[in-house]
Amino acid sequence: MARSARAREEIRRFLDIGAVQVAELDLDGDEAVLRPGPGSPPVTHGEVFVLVRSGGRPVGTLLGRVPEGADPRAVLAERARAECGPAVFGEPGTPPYASVVVATRERAGQLARALDSLLAQDHPRFEIVVVDNAPVTDETRELIERKYAERVRYVCEPVPGLAAAHNAGLDAVRGEVVAFTDDDVVADPRWLTELTAPFAADSGLGCSTGLILPARLTTPAQVLLESHGGFAKGFTPRTYDPARPPGDEPLFPFTAGRFGSGANMAFRTAVLRSVGGFDPATGAGTAARGGDDLYGFVRVLAQGHRLRYTPYALVWHHHRETWRDLETQAYGYGAGLTAYLTAVLVNRPALLPAFLARLPRGLAHARTLTAVRETESGGTPGDHDVRTHPWPRRLSRLQRRGMLYGPVGYVKARRARRATARGAG
């Protein structure tokens, strides 16, 4: 099939992707409780993406179809009990004093929604710091002053870039643990407690990450992204220990994307400060396009600290909505991947031998990462690497182009930062 014909077919398939409802189902007791996802209408007939909880904690997802006229709760509860079932958990323990950093830029409406969910956390002692990154208006500052002045601290970071904003937040926080999330999420009430409690139980823990699920699946772009894993990393807690490299991760620690994402991560504050925070030449808003979170993960692991992934720390993420967004995202993911690797080797040259030893497998992994991914029957949006829709070739090509560009973007971002510093001096 000619490339133009393939492109037309990919577009047709993309436009045929239908919306999916989002809901939560708690299996506690004899009566399951079904609720719509954050900001979603009540569940009706049709396809439903369901987060299944047991004891309030996430235990799995399923994609169910509710027949017209049927009771959605009964239909989905039967599926959930068969596929997920109840689980027994230990208590998370007492979490340490925590700070939450939210970087934002000209998105006051989304930010207010995120802050409302953060202020409803069940964590016993925490603070929230909003970092206004390279603002062009006073909208964010005015929102904080008008609605959140006594509960949220405002910091302005004039240098553009997500890593620069996160570093400004890191400088300002007072907590023993610092958590980072985005302005386009809704945090589960238990999010901060679940994300930070592991630090109290493990003195060697340097970082924790959590579960990210879609707040809405209303557009083809949102459904396509989530059906290929989205930001989810599964429902099994896991600890990554550099003293005991995982046997199923031959590229460890350089496959940092497996550990989690920047919309749901926390660090022991002293540890993150000891490695210099995030490289300001990485991240969205710079020529590098991304990779700041991955850089942080690898730097902390390289210092000998452990990283804990916990699916019980949940945020609902508002995925981008259009095909153009997916194109930008695919290119940015590729660029961010190789930009962060470049940043790690520039800032920690001692890691070069380990990186070179893993390079052949890394190249094979990159080919797999950017391959055209076909569908798999029975896939569930939210399951990692399980597909219900084919991944378009154009997006795979853009990701590969981004990977080639990433080191160049990182160099450009470093030069831009030096020029900014000279101008300020």
Secondary structure, DSSP 8 states (H G I E B T S, - for coil): --HHHHHHHHHHHHHT---BEEEEEE--SSS-EEEE-TT-----SEEEEEEEEETTEEEEEEEEEE-TTS-HHHHHHHHHHHHT-------------EEEEEEESS-HHHHHHHHHHHHT---SSEEEEEEEES-SSSHHHHHHHHHSTTTEEEEEE-S-SHHHHHHHHHHH--SSEEEEEETTEEE-TTHHHHHHHHHHH-TTEEEEEEEEEES-B-SHHHHHHHHTTTT---SS-EEEBTTB--TT-TTTTS-GGGT--TTEEEEEHHHHHHTTSS-TTSSTTSTT-S-HHHHHHHHHHHTT-EEEEEEEEEEEE----SHHHHHHHHHHHHHHHHHHHHHHHHH-GGGHHHHHHHHHHHHHHHHHHTS-----TT--TTSTT--SS---HHHHHHHHHHHHHHHHHHHHHHHHHHHHHHHH-
